[in-house]
Amino acid sequence: MHIKIKRGWELPESAATDEAFFRNRRRLAKTLAAGPLIAAGAGLGGGLLGPGRARAAADPTADLYPAARNARYTVERELTDESDATSYNNFYEFGSEKTIAGKAQALRTRPWTVQIDGLVEKEQTLDVDSLIRSMPLEERVYRFRCVEAWAMTVPWTGFPFAELVRRAAPLSAAKYIRMETLADEATMPGLRASWYPWPYTEGVTIEEATNELSLLVTGLYGKPVPPQNGAPLRLILPWKYGFKSIKSIVRFTFTDERPVSFWEELQGQEYGFWANVNPEVSHPRWSQATERLLTSRETVPTLLYNGYGEYVAELYKGLESEYGDRLFR
C-alpha cells in the first residue's frame, strides 16, 4: 500500500482555496477598484496603468494564460497581493529604488530573441514567442525570498528550466550555465550607473538548472509576466535568494567554468555564487533569521532553503567542507 507523507510546507487539500473562486474573487476586486485606479493612473505619467496594461494585452502569448496550476507546488502562506508583487521590485537596470515599475514599462519585450551558445551541440537563436509556445506551461505557487529579508508568495507561470537544457543539448564538458539580462541603454536608465558591471549576469550549475523546482517564468498571476517582474523570460529558483533569479534573459551560455555573477563581481563577500537561503548564516550587514512578508507586513522565521530542502539539499552534499558558509551567501 502506497502512503503519501506530506512535506512540512504542504497544505492539506481541504485547506486550499478553490482556484476558480480565487480567480473570480480577483476579477471582482479588480472591477470594484477600476474607477479609482484609472483616475490614479492618469497621474502616473504612462506608468503601470498606461503602457504597462496595454503591453500585457498586446502580448503575443496572452492567449496561453492562465495556465493550469500544478498542485504539487503549494505553500502554507497566503498569496501576496498582485499590487504588491508588481510594485515592489528590484530591477537595477531601471534604478536602485523599489519603485521602478513605472519606468520599467519602457522595456521593449518584442521582438525578443534568446541566444543559446557555448558548449552545446549547436548554437541557436530562438524567438521568445516560438519558444514559449513550444514549452509545457504550468502555474506554480512558490515562496520568494529576497536577500534583503523581505518575501512574497506568488503564482508564477512558466516551464521547467530542464526543458530548455534539453533543447540546448549541452556537451558533456558543460558544468554551468551563465545567463545574461538585456542591456538596452535607450530604455534602461540604470545602465548609466557605470560603477555596476553591466550587463547583469547570473550562473547556476547544470544540476541546479535541471532540478525540478527551477522554473523559467513567462507569466505571473495568470497573465504574461509584466516588465518590472522580468518580462518576457526570467528565472525562479525558490530555494535561493532572489538576486539569483535573473530577469529579462537574452542569453544562456553553457560553460565548463564557474561564472562570476553580477553581484558576486561587485561584492563577493556579501553576494556569492551559491546564495542558498539559510536563517543561521547572516548577511554581513543584517540577520537572515527572519523575513518580512509583503502585503501582511508580518515578520516570520526564515526557513532553510526557503522551505524546499527536501527537493534541493542533496545538490549540496559534500560541498560543505569546500564552501562552508559560502553556500548560503
PyMOL commands that set and color helices and strands:
alter all, ss='L'
color gray80, all
select helices_A, chain A and resi 13-15+19-41+48-58+62-64+82-85+92-94+101-104+128-133+161-168+189-192+206-209+227-229+242-244+262-266+304-307+309-316+320-328
alter helices_A, ss='H'
color red, helices_A
select strands_A, chain A and resi 113-118+124-127+138-145+150-160+176-181+201-205+215-220+223-224+234-236+249-255+290-293+299-301
alter strands_A, ss='S'
color yellow, strands_A
deselect
rebuild
show_as cartoon
